[in-house]
């Protein structure tokens, strides 16, 4: 009977660890349909950073699943978006903040096929000028899991035309 040396045992252990790591990485390569999905789009000097969290991640057993979107609006040149929108629209900064807080929800839709849904949940995160961008959380009634969805932002104040973000 032949006894392996310590260097041979170390090589065997290393090979086993590498094989386990590869197996783990390839086993996790499929995208879970319930994972948060992100889309980034730049248009007209504005950056839209959107995270979509399918309703399956929320409490559905009570029948209140909601399609959640976290939308971060920024200027591509790192200027404050509220100040920029105020300067380009002729509105005061307070009026822009009011629009973002209450009226932007009327300009955001969820499209699926020919259907266009309005939001059922809307929350503007007030950052008190600590950040240059602004975050809006929007929720919609559950979408059909078999069809692709598109988030549509059609705001005259943003002045970039309809923005479609596909998930």
Helices and strands as residue ranges (DSSP letters): H 6-27, E 37-43, E 46-53, G 55-57, E 66-75, H 81-89, H 93-98, I 99-103, G 104-107, E 108-112, E 115-118, E 121-125, E 134-141, E 150-153, E 163-166
